[in-house]
Amino acid sequence: MHVAPDWWGRGVGSTLHGHFLRHLETERLAVGVLEVWERNARARAFYTRHGWHPDGTTRPGPANTPYLGMRLPL
């Protein structure tokens, strides 16, 4: 999920996140899974505020910085 910087702080990300959670519930999925770039502290903080937790997984990312896996149990 990406929100243009001009729209940060206006609730757009939280609205998109809410739609994603409703999709998971509609599909009766028990957990949400995502990856976030380790250097993106803003995104990591956003997901943490919304209840996501690191799951210990990583994979290579750009600029020698990994992507970190996160999960949200429903």
SULQUIPE-V738791 format. One line per field, one symbol per residue. phi: phi as a letter, one per 30 degrees, with the letter a starting at -180 (. if undefined). psi: psi as a letter, one per 20 degrees, with the letter a starting at -180 (. if undefined). burial: I if it has 24 or more other ideal C-beta (glycine too) atoms within 12 Angstrom, else O. Layout:
phi: ???
psi: ???
burial: ???
//
This chain:
phi: .bbeedcdiciddddddedddddedddhddacbbbbdedddddddedddcjdbecicbaebdhhbddcdbbbdc
psi: pppqhiiqjjjgghggggggghggghilqiqqprqqphimhggggghghjjqqpjiqrqqaqkkprqpqqqop.
burial: IOOOOOOOOOOOIOOOIOOIIOOOOOOOOOOIOIIIIOOOOOIOOIIOOIOIOOOOOOOOOOOOOOIIIIIIOO
//
